[in-house]
Amino acid sequence: MIGQLEYLSTTTRKERIRIGHHIDDMLVSCSFAGQKCYASNFTLFQTENYGNCWKLESDQFIETAPGYQEGLDIVLFMENNEALAGISSGYGIRVNIHEQNTLPFPTEEGFLVSTAFETHIALKKIDILRSDGNHGDCNSYADFEAEYGYKFTRQLCLALCLQDEMLERCGCHSSTSEEYRVQLHKNHTRMCRSKPDRECEALVKLEQRRRLVPCRCTNPCKETKYSRVITARQWPTDEYANILVASVCEQRPEVCNHIVNKKKDSRSLSQGFLRLTIYYEDLNYEEMYETPEIEVQQFASDVGGAIGLWIGLSILSVFELVQLAMELCVVGKRKLS
């Protein structure tokens, strides 16, 4: 019988979306700066390792004040009853905080948030400005955004470089890149499924890890990152867990019996929920920028000063030699006389 993991890796994207978790079923409550948000505000992003992921990205969500009360607050029902027996080793979600209008990479850049906890993530924005031209090797990548509709990131560039190499040598693309190809409207090639395809795919990935695949992925001249401070507390209490159960039963009566059966085990009941709050710790931001240590004007001034110093010393040395020659002549004339 085909294994569950193998089945997930060989089935179609549409089927994986159907059998995965859906935000409509998981979202118990959602608010941003005190205003209610809905499942319709989330968009799907399918991943091979984590299945259905959900992005919350909108120009309407603008934080105007610091603190957790002004940030995003969501409560999720984790549908632990649907966990794959023998495969799922824990309960929780993976969170990836990234710059707006960029594609997420939860496997490489995300972090875990556990169930049965209320987790607060305090953010601080960091703008990175790099030098180009004679003082650096960055690129604005305006053509990249115009072509794909997303901002350039090195992680995305490396993924596209790998897939281009795989298409050229194997004639197919990896399942790990399928969603990125869909998002970038490049999903017009077949996936690597046969044994020779998988062997070719593994070889190309190995060569990339050994840096044998040439990829021109320089840093962008402007990039935004977020530093984060994560704190958590055990959540919810037994009494509040019953309130959450009542809310889920109202929204999804079909799973109510499964939850009610766990009421005697408060730990199992709390493991079915998590609360996540993301906010700015303050509205200041940090700016990191590259500048040349010595400007052209400063370099020319330093070189000119050094040359002037040496020329001055040289002229003094010439006069000293002339003076020495004259003194030797005077001494010689006195001895002869």
C-alpha positions in Angstrom: 0.0 0.0 0.0 1.4 3.4 -0.9 2.5 5.4 2.1 0.8 8.6 3.2 3.8 10.8 2.7 4.4 9.3 -0.8 0.8 9.9 -1.6 1.0 13.5 -0.6 4.1 14.0 -2.8 2.6 12.4 -5.9 -1.0 13.7 -5.8 -2.1 16.9 -7.6 -2.0 20.3 -6.0 -5.8 20.5 -6.2 -6.2 17.3 -4.3 -3.7 18.4 -1.6 -5.6 21.6 -1.1 -8.9 19.7 -0.7 -7.6 17.3 2.0 -5.6 20.0 3.8 -6.7 22.3 6.6 -8.9 25.2 5.7 -8.9 28.6 7.4 -12.7 28.7 7.4 -12.7 25.7 9.7 -9.8 26.7 11.9 -10.4 30.4 12.5 -12.2 30.9 15.8 -11.6 34.7 16.0 -9.6 37.3 14.3 -9.0 41.0 14.9 -6.6 43.7 13.8 -6.3 46.9 16.0 -9.7 46.0 17.5 -11.4 45.6 14.1 -12.7 42.2 13.2 -11.2 40.3 10.3 -12.5 37.2 8.5 -11.4 34.0 6.8 -11.9 35.8 3.5 -9.0 38.1 4.3 -6.6 35.1 4.1 -5.2 33.7 0.9 -4.0 30.2 0.2 -0.3 29.3 -0.2 0.3 25.6 -0.7 3.6 24.0 0.5 4.9 20.5 0.2 6.1 20.2 3.8 3.2 22.0 5.6 0.3 21.6 3.2 -2.2 24.5 3.2 -0.7 27.7 4.5 -2.6 30.9 4.8 -1.3 34.4 4.1 -2.8 37.6 5.6 -1.6 40.5 3.5 -3.6 43.6 2.8 -3.1 47.4 2.5 -6.1 47.8 4.8 -4.1 46.4 7.8 -2.0 49.4 8.9 -0.8 49.6 12.5 -0.9 53.2 13.8 0.2 52.6 17.4 2.5 50.1 19.2 1.4 47.4 21.6 -0.4 44.1 21.4 -3.8 45.8 21.5 -3.1 47.4 18.1 -1.8 44.3 16.4 -3.1 41.1 14.8 -4.8 38.7 17.2 -6.1 35.3 16.1 -7.4 32.2 17.8 -7.2 29.0 15.9 -8.9 25.6 16.3 -6.2 23.1 15.3 -8.3 20.1 14.2 -6.0 17.7 16.0 -8.4 14.9 15.3 -7.3 15.1 11.6 -3.6 14.6 12.4 -1.9 11.8 10.5 -1.3 8.9 12.9 2.4 7.9 13.1 3.5 10.9 11.1 2.4 14.0 13.0 4.8 14.3 16.0 3.4 17.5 17.6 0.7 20.1 17.6 1.3 23.7 16.4 1.7 25.9 13.4 4.6 27.4 11.5 4.7 31.2 11.2 6.6 33.1 8.6 6.7 36.9 8.8 7.9 38.5 5.6 7.9 41.8 3.7 4.7 42.7 2.0 4.5 41.6 -1.7 7.1 38.9 -1.3 6.6 35.2 -1.4 7.0 33.3 1.9 9.5 30.5 2.6 8.1 28.9 5.7 10.4 25.9 5.6 13.6 28.0 5.4 12.5 31.2 7.3 9.6 30.3 9.5 9.4 29.4 13.2 7.1 27.1 15.3 4.2 28.2 17.6 2.8 25.6 19.9 -0.8 24.8 20.8 -2.1 25.3 24.3 -0.2 28.6 24.4 -0.8 32.3 23.9 2.2 33.5 21.9 3.1 37.2 21.5 5.5 38.3 18.8 6.8 41.8 19.1 8.3 43.1 15.8 10.8 45.8 15.0 11.3 46.9 11.4 14.8 46.9 9.9 15.5 48.6 6.6 18.7 47.5 4.9 20.2 49.8 2.3 23.2 48.5 0.3 25.6 50.3 -1.9 26.1 49.5 -5.6 28.4 50.7 -8.3 32.1 50.9 -7.3 31.3 50.3 -3.6 29.0 47.2 -3.7 27.3 44.5 -5.7 23.6 45.0 -5.2 20.8 45.3 -7.7 17.4 47.2 -7.6 15.7 44.3 -9.5 13.0 46.6 -10.8 12.7 44.3 -13.9 12.1 41.3 -11.7 9.1 42.9 -9.9 7.7 44.1 -13.3 8.0 40.6 -14.7 6.7 38.5 -11.8 4.6 41.0 -9.8 6.6 40.2 -6.6 9.5 41.8 -4.9 12.9 40.2 -5.4 14.4 38.1 -2.5 17.5 36.0 -2.6 15.6 32.9 -1.5 13.2 33.2 -4.4 16.1 33.9 -6.8 17.9 30.7 -5.7 14.7 28.7 -6.0 14.1 29.9 -9.5 17.7 29.4 -10.4 17.5 25.8 -9.2 14.3 25.2 -11.2 15.7 26.7 -14.4 18.7 24.3 -14.1 16.4 21.4 -13.4 14.2 22.2 -16.4 17.2 22.4 -18.7 18.8 19.2 -17.5 15.8 17.1 -16.4 13.0 18.5 -18.4 10.7 18.8 -15.3 10.4 20.9 -12.1 10.5 19.8 -8.5 7.4 19.4 -6.3 9.0 21.8 -3.8 8.8 24.6 -6.3 5.3 23.9 -7.7 3.5 26.6 -5.6 6.1 29.3 -6.5 5.6 28.5 -10.2 1.9 28.8 -9.7 2.2 32.1 -8.0 4.6 33.4 -10.6 2.4 32.1 -13.5 5.2 29.7 -14.7 3.3 26.5 -14.1 3.5 25.1 -17.7 5.9 22.2 -17.3 5.6 18.7 -15.8 6.6 17.7 -12.3 9.5 15.3 -11.7 7.7 12.1 -10.8 9.4 9.1 -12.5 12.5 7.5 -11.0 14.9 9.0 -13.6 13.4 12.4 -13.0 13.8 12.1 -9.3 17.5 10.9 -9.7 18.2 13.9 -11.9 16.4 16.2 -9.5 18.5 14.9 -6.6 21.7 15.4 -8.5 20.9 19.0 -9.4 20.0 19.8 -5.8 23.3 18.2 -4.6 25.3 20.3 -7.0 23.5 23.4 -5.9 24.4 22.6 -2.2 28.0 22.3 -3.3 27.7 25.6 -5.2 28.3 23.9 -8.6 25.2 25.5 -10.1 25.9 29.1 -11.1 23.3 31.4 -9.7 23.5 35.2 -10.1 21.6 36.2 -7.0 23.1 39.3 -5.6 21.5 41.1 -2.7 18.8 43.7 -3.4 19.8 47.3 -2.8 16.8 47.8 -0.5 15.4 45.1 1.8 13.1 45.0 4.8 13.6 42.5 7.7 11.9 42.1 11.0 13.5 41.4 14.3 11.2 39.7 16.8 10.8 39.0 20.5 8.7 36.0 21.3 7.0 35.5 24.6 4.3 32.9 25.6 2.1 31.7 28.4 0.0 28.6 28.9 -3.4 29.2 27.5 -6.4 28.7 27.7 -7.7 28.0 31.2 -10.1 25.2 31.7 -13.1 27.6 31.9 -12.1 29.5 28.8 -11.4 26.3 26.9 -15.1 25.4 27.4 -16.1 28.8 25.9 -13.9 28.1 22.9 -15.4 24.6 22.5 -18.9 26.1 22.5 -17.8 28.5 19.8 -16.4 25.7 17.6 -19.5 23.6 18.2 -21.6 26.4 17.0 -19.6 26.8 13.8 -18.9 23.1 13.1 -21.4 20.8 14.7 -19.8 17.8 13.0 -16.6 17.9 15.1 -18.4 18.8 18.3 -18.8 15.3 19.6 -15.1 14.6 19.1 -14.2 17.7 21.2 -16.7 17.1 23.9 -15.3 13.6 24.5 -12.1 15.3 25.6 -13.7 17.5 28.2 -12.5 15.3 31.0 -8.9 15.7 29.9 -8.2 19.5 30.2 -4.8 19.1 28.7 -6.1 17.5 25.5 -8.8 20.1 25.3 -6.3 23.0 25.5 -4.1 21.4 22.9 -6.8 21.9 20.3 -6.4 25.7 20.4 -3.7 28.4 20.1 -3.7 32.2 20.3 -1.3 34.3 18.3 -0.7 38.0 18.7 1.6 39.9 16.3 2.4 43.6 16.8 5.1 46.3 16.7 6.9 46.9 20.0 7.3 50.5 18.8 6.8 52.5 15.6 10.4 53.4 15.3 12.5 51.5 12.8 16.1 50.7 12.4 18.0 51.6 9.2 21.2 49.9 8.3 23.1 51.3 5.3 26.4 50.8 3.6 28.7 53.7 2.9 32.2 53.7 1.5 34.9 54.1 4.2 36.8 56.5 2.0 35.1 58.7 -0.6 36.8 59.5 -3.9 37.3 63.1 -2.8 38.9 62.0 0.5 41.1 59.5 -1.3 42.3 62.1 -3.8 43.0 64.5 -0.9 44.9 61.9 1.1 47.0 60.9 -1.9 47.7 64.5 -2.8 48.7 65.3 0.7 51.1 62.3 0.8 52.6 63.2 -2.6 53.0 66.8 -1.4 54.7 65.6 1.8 57.2 63.4 -0.1 57.9 66.1 -2.7 58.6 68.6 0.1 60.9 66.2 1.8 62.7 65.5 -1.5 63.3 69.2 -2.2 64.7 69.6 1.3 67.0 66.7 0.8 68.3 68.2 -2.5 69.1 71.5 -0.7 70.8 69.6 2.1 73.0 67.8 -0.5 73.8 71.1 -2.2 74.7 72.6 1.2 76.9 69.5 2.0 78.7 69.9 -1.3 79.4 73.6 -0.7 80.7 72.9 2.9 83.0 70.2 1.6 84.4 72.6 -1.0 85.0 75.2 1.7 86.8 72.7 3.9 88.9 71.4 1.0 89.9 74.9 0.0 91.0 75.7 3.5 93.2 72.6 3.7 94.8 73.4 0.4 95.6 76.9 1.5 
